[in-house]
């Protein structure tokens, strides 16, 4: 893949005329997908694909197109040349882009992080052996992911990582299930067995008669997957520099200093610790780490190239949505083995879904509990909890009501596979909160 990227970058540079600038964004993967149902293989698929987003810039105008690459260099060179010719014929008819900004530096970077990915047969044997006779449904996505940026100004930035994600649920009956997820770059059978056993041991708990509780405020433990769902909402304009400049951020009160979160909250974009490349689509480098919330107070924002041009500030490699791609919430001091005792009586929330803003200005989120959510009494799980809706503010959940964060964090890989596998990751601990508001 790298040779194909470099060949096309050289060809695009040779095709640029006069003051034209050509930008290339390369994305590719060699992936194995294996779907499981009832602890049996239902659909094994191998996917090898590559795309090239081509942008032609001239006279303050820009035009872009996407090519699906064949992998045959001569054919792809021809397709690239035809795409540039077509854009060249049209570009003078387009309006000048007032927020056009791209890197003019000839940055050369090469990052390759290799792991140990399983062969399909190995993965199937390991998953089925770990599952045994349970009703397991899920999907494994595994393989190398490639990203590249090049410009006719000499930039050549390459990024390749190995990763896998096994996302599964074990069903008891009906809609009663326990969800598990494991992602990384090194496949270890022992770790799979440990994680599968952790999910399996909760299945008898969801087989108990479910408990219904009245709406109100309850002590709660949010497992890492549930807390990650809450934090992901900040990707909807929360940590965006543009949203903050236009006073539309969900954490605008935090930005102004009118409120603060718990001093335990240390949130950053951690490119060095994730799968995303250390460059953006405009060629600007991304810092290894960028503090967004420090000691519970606003510390920074994600700034895309277009926002940087519009507000005359420095870009920091954010994507157009100015959403986190490598979220990292610092861990705390609560041991995982002490979670239930510290919770005492309340709810253990394994997963959340269907989240949305109920009041963006006060950072208030609503959503539903999902999968293994339990009622806990005196530090012991008593019964599964029927599905409940919550409605609460992050200013409370991660602020006035936050008691502890767990010592251990979970590295969570995005399961998105629309068009291509995602490189979005999160590293998140669990959270013990003195009160979570359930509404129905």
Residue pairs with C-beta under 8 A, 6 or more apart in sequence:
1 26
1 28
1 30
1 50
1 144
1 146
1 160
2 146
2 148
2 158
2 160
4 50
4 69
4 71
4 73
4 76
5 24
5 26
5 146
5 148
5 150
5 158
6 150
6 156
7 73
7 77
8 24
8 26
8 52
8 69
8 73
8 76
8 77
8 80
8 150
9 24
9 148
9 150
9 156
11 77
11 80
11 81
12 22
12 24
12 54
12 80
12 84
12 150
12 152
13 22
13 150
13 152
13 154
15 22
15 80
15 81
15 84
16 22
16 152
17 88
19 58
19 59
20 56
20 57
20 58
20 88
20 152
21 56
21 57
21 58
21 102
21 151
21 152
21 153
22 54
22 55
22 56
22 57
22 84
22 151
22 152
23 54
23 55
23 57
23 102
23 149
23 150
23 151
23 152
23 281
23 282
23 283
24 52
24 53
24 54
24 55
24 148
24 149
24 150
24 151
25 52
25 53
25 55
25 147
25 148
25 149
25 281
26 50
26 51
26 52
26 53
26 146
26 147
26 148
26 149
26 150
27 50
27 51
27 53
27 146
27 147
27 148
27 420
28 49
28 50
28 51
28 69
28 145
28 146
29 47
29 48
29 49
29 143
29 144
29 145
29 146
29 420
29 421
30 47
30 48
30 143
30 144
31 46
31 47
31 48
31 141
31 142
31 143
31 421
32 44
32 45
32 46
32 47
32 120
32 123
32 140
32 141
32 142
32 143
33 43
33 44
33 45
33 46
33 47
33 139
33 140
33 141
33 417
34 41
34 43
34 44
34 45
34 120
34 123
34 124
34 127
34 139
34 140
35 41
35 42
35 43
35 44
35 138
35 139
36 42
36 127
36 131
36 136
36 137
36 138
36 139
36 140
36 168
37 137
38 135
38 136
38 137
39 128
39 131
39 132
39 133
39 134
39 135
39 136
40 128
41 124
41 128
44 120
44 124
46 120
48 71
49 68
49 420
50 68
50 69
50 71
50 146
51 66
51 67
51 68
51 69
51 419
51 420
52 66
52 67
52 69
52 76
52 80
53 64
53 65
53 66
53 67
53 281
54 64
54 65
54 66
54 67
54 80
54 83
54 84
54 87
55 62
55 63
55 64
56 62
56 63
56 64
56 84
56 87
56 88
56 91
57 100
57 102
58 88
58 91
58 92
59 91
59 92
59 96
60 96
60 97
60 100
61 91
61 92
61 94
61 95
61 96
61 97
62 91
62 94
62 97
62 100
63 87
63 90
63 91
63 94
64 87
65 83
65 86
65 87
67 76
67 79
67 80
67 83
69 76
69 79
70 76
70 79
98 309
98 310
99 306
99 309
99 310
100 306
100 309
101 282
101 305
101 306
101 308
101 309
101 315
102 151
102 282
102 283
102 284
102 305
103 151
103 155
103 282
103 283
103 284
103 285
104 153
105 153
105 155
105 283
106 151
106 153
106 154
106 155
107 155
107 156
107 157
107 279
107 283
107 285
108 154
108 155
108 156
108 157
109 156
109 157
109 158
109 159
109 278
109 279
109 285
110 157
110 158
111 158
111 159
111 160
111 161
111 277
111 278
112 158
112 159
112 160
112 161
113 160
113 161
113 162
113 185
114 162
114 185
115 162
115 163
115 184
115 185
115 186
115 187
116 162
116 185
116 186
116 187
117 142
117 143
117 144
117 162
117 163
117 164
117 185
117 187
118 126
118 142
118 164
118 187
122 187
123 140
123 142
123 166
123 187
126 187
126 189
126 192
127 136
127 140
127 166
127 168
127 192
130 192
130 193
130 196
130 197
131 170
131 196
132 200
134 170
134 171
134 200
134 203
135 170
135 171
135 172
136 168
136 169
136 170
136 171
137 168
137 169
137 171
138 166
138 167
138 168
138 169
138 180
139 166
139 167
139 168
139 415
140 164
140 165
140 166
140 167
141 164
141 165
141 415
141 417
141 421
142 163
142 164
142 165
142 187
143 162
143 163
143 164
143 421
144 160
144 161
144 162
144 163
145 160
145 161
145 162
145 163
145 275
145 420
145 421
145 423
146 158
146 159
146 160
147 158
147 159
147 160
147 277
147 423
148 156
148 157
148 158
148 159
149 155
149 157
149 277
149 279
149 280
149 281
149 283
150 156
150 157
151 283
155 283
157 277
157 278
157 279
157 283
159 277
159 278
159 279
161 185
161 275
161 423
162 185
163 183
163 184
163 185
163 275
163 413
163 421
163 423
164 183
164 184
164 185
164 187
165 181
165 182
165 183
165 413
165 414
165 415
166 180
166 181
166 182
166 183
166 192
167 180
167 181
167 415
168 179
168 180
168 181
168 199
169 177
169 178
169 179
169 180
169 371
170 177
170 178
170 180
170 199
170 200
170 203
171 177
172 178
172 203
172 206
172 207
173 207
176 206
176 207
176 384
177 206
177 371
177 372
178 199
178 200
178 202
178 203
178 206
178 350
178 371
178 372
179 199
179 225
179 350
179 351
179 370
179 371
179 372
180 195
180 196
180 198
180 199
181 225
181 412
181 413
181 415
182 191
182 192
182 195
183 411
183 412
183 413
183 425
184 411
184 413
202 372
205 372
205 374
205 381
205 383
205 384
206 372
206 384
208 382
208 383
208 384
209 383
210 383
210 384
210 385
210 386
211 375
211 382
211 383
211 384
211 385
211 386
212 385
212 386
213 347
213 375
213 385
213 388
213 438
215 388
215 438
215 439
215 440
216 437
216 438
217 435
217 436
217 437
217 438
218 346
218 347
218 435
218 436
218 438
219 343
219 344
219 345
219 346
219 347
219 432
219 433
219 434
219 435
219 436
220 343
220 346
220 347
220 348
220 349
220 432
220 433
220 435
220 436
221 339
221 340
221 342
221 343
221 346
221 347
221 348
221 349
221 376
221 430
221 431
221 432
221 433
222 230
222 349
222 397
222 430
222 431
222 432
222 433
222 436
223 348
223 349
223 350
223 351
223 430
224 406
224 409
224 410
224 412
224 428
224 429
224 430
225 350
225 351
225 410
225 412
226 349
226 350
226 351
226 352
227 329
227 428
227 429
227 430
227 431
228 327
228 410
228 412
228 426
228 428
229 351
229 352
229 353
229 355
229 367
230 352
230 355
230 365
230 394
230 397
231 267
231 327
231 329
231 426
231 428
232 327
232 355
232 426
233 250
233 355
233 357
233 365
233 394
234 250
234 251
234 323
234 324
235 321
235 323
235 324
236 250
236 323
236 357
237 243
237 248
237 249
237 250
237 322
237 360
238 249
238 250
238 251
238 363
239 249
239 251
239 269
239 292
239 301
239 302
239 322
239 323
239 324
240 249
240 301
240 302
240 307
240 318
240 321
240 322
240 323
241 301
241 302
241 303
241 304
241 307
241 308
241 311
241 313
241 318
241 322
242 304
242 307
242 310
242 311
242 322
243 249
243 250
243 322
244 251
244 252
244 255
244 301
245 307
245 311
248 360
249 255
250 357
250 360
250 361
250 363
250 394
251 298
251 363
251 394
252 361
253 259
253 361
253 362
253 363
253 395
254 260
254 261
254 293
254 297
254 298
254 363
254 395
255 298
257 297
257 298
259 395
259 399
260 296
260 297
260 399
261 293
261 296
261 297
261 394
261 395
261 398
261 399
261 402
262 296
262 398
262 399
262 400
262 402
263 295
263 296
264 296
264 330
264 332
264 402
264 404
264 405
265 293
265 295
265 296
265 329
265 330
265 398
265 399
265 402
266 291
266 293
266 294
266 295
266 329
266 330
267 291
267 292
267 293
267 327
267 328
267 329
267 330
268 289
268 290
268 291
268 292
268 293
268 328
269 286
269 289
269 290
269 292
269 302
269 324
269 325
269 326
269 327
269 328
270 288
270 289
270 326
270 327
270 328
270 427
271 278
271 286
271 287
271 288
271 289
271 290
271 317
271 325
271 326
272 278
272 288
272 289
273 289
273 326
273 328
273 425
273 427
274 325
274 326
274 328
274 423
274 424
274 425
274 427
275 326
275 413
275 423
275 424
275 425
276 286
276 325
276 326
276 423
276 424
276 425
277 286
277 423
278 285
278 286
278 288
278 317
279 285
279 286
279 317
280 286
280 304
280 305
280 315
280 317
280 318
280 319
281 305
281 319
281 320
282 304
282 305
282 315
284 305
284 315
284 316
284 317
285 317
286 316
286 317
286 318
287 316
287 317
289 328
290 300
290 302
290 316
291 299
291 300
292 298
292 299
292 300
292 301
292 302
292 324
293 299
296 399
301 322
302 316
302 318
302 319
302 322
302 323
302 324
303 313
303 314
303 315
303 316
303 318
303 322
304 315
304 318
304 319
304 320
304 322
305 315
306 320
307 313
307 315
307 318
307 322
308 314
308 315
319 325
324 424
324 426
325 423
325 424
325 425
326 424
326 425
326 426
327 425
327 426
327 427
327 428
328 426
328 427
328 428
329 405
329 409
329 426
329 427
329 428
329 429
330 405
330 429
331 405
331 406
331 407
331 408
331 409
331 429
332 404
332 405
332 406
332 407
332 429
333 404
333 405
333 407
334 342
334 404
334 405
334 406
334 407
334 430
334 432
335 406
335 407
335 408
336 406
336 407
336 408
336 430
339 348
339 406
339 430
339 432
340 348
340 376
340 379
340 380
340 381
341 379
342 403
342 404
342 432
343 376
343 379
343 432
344 376
344 378
344 379
345 376
345 377
345 378
346 376
347 369
347 373
347 374
347 375
347 376
347 385
347 436
347 438
348 372
348 373
348 374
348 375
348 376
348 381
349 369
349 373
349 436
350 370
350 371
350 372
350 373
350 374
351 369
351 370
351 371
351 372
351 373
352 367
352 368
352 369
352 370
352 390
353 367
353 368
353 370
354 367
354 368
355 365
355 366
355 367
356 365
356 366
356 367
357 364
357 365
357 366
358 364
358 365
358 366
358 391
359 393
362 393
362 395
363 393
363 394
363 395
364 391
364 392
364 393
364 394
365 390
365 391
365 392
365 393
365 394
366 389
366 390
366 391
366 439
367 389
367 390
368 387
368 388
368 389
368 390
369 385
369 387
369 388
369 389
369 390
370 387
372 384
373 384
373 385
373 387
373 388
374 381
374 382
374 383
374 384
374 385
375 381
375 382
375 383
375 384
375 385
376 382
388 438
388 440
389 438
389 439
389 440
390 436
390 437
390 438
390 439
391 437
391 439
392 436
392 437
393 399
396 433
396 435
396 437
397 431
397 433
397 436
398 431
401 433
401 434
401 435
401 436
402 431
402 432
402 433
402 434
403 432
403 433
403 434
404 431
404 432
405 429
405 430
405 431
405 432
406 429
406 430
406 431
406 432
407 429
408 429
409 427
409 428
409 429
410 427
410 428
410 429
411 425
411 426
411 427
412 425
412 426
412 427
412 428
413 422
413 424
413 425
414 422
414 423
414 424
414 425
415 422
416 422
416 424
